[in-house]
Amino acid sequence: KAGVTQTPRYLIKTRGQQVTLSCSPISGHRSVSWYQQTPGQGLQFLFEYFSETQRNKGNFPGRFSGRQFSNSRSEMNVSTLELGDSALYLCASSLMGSGTNTGELFFGEGSRLTVL
Amino acid sequence: AQSVTQLGSHVSVSEGALVLLRCNYSSSVPPYLFWYVQYPNQGLQLLLKYTSAATLVKGINGFEAEFKKSETSFHLTKPSAHMSDAAEYFCAVILLGGGKLIFGQGTELSVKP
């Protein structure tokens, strides 16, 4: 069974640009969550999507957005990039959602974004 | 508000020694608790989880954790460290019905030969 796939794995952008990251969850998983990981702030929750609807949202500015498609694949977008957006962005999928039966999240390897 | 605190951002042990990584949670109701491990340049992998079934939880790679409500703790242990255990470990909490995992700051485990 294929795991969570994130693309691209590495990317470099400059300030002011925008970026779109993609996540393909494990087959059958309907919930996709996104986390930002930085050395200073650790792992911070961005948002969660379930059946194409944003179900939970973290404390990030509106420059961070996401969506989920009917096949459960998800994308997140960051507009007007800032230096502080440099981070590892992790996607995680779950069978039913992080607050339900198992709470277990399966993580991808992440997309490492560097903003210059 | 729920949160987790991991005591010690870095722990160093010798190969074969006991591994003890500390995690305390703050929650007004019984939470679900998790330990995840992250190897360099990889995502997070679930080690074990507590979901109120048994207070002593066994996970993968010989790790286990004990839920102690009176101490609001969920410490991770392994009797004998291997070099391959070197990684970063994260404790996380979620409330039943909640929508997100709250992670601790992580503890980097080093294993000396």
Interface residues (C-beta under 8 A of the other chain):
Chain A: V4 S33 Y35 G42 L43 F45 E48 R55 N56 G58 L90 A92 G97 S98 G99 T100 T102 G103 E104 L105 F106 F107 G108 E109 G110
Chain B: Y32 F34 Y36 N41 Q42 G43 L44 Q45 L46 K49 T51 F90 I94 L95 L96 G97 G98 G99 K100 L101 I102 F103 G104 Q105 G106
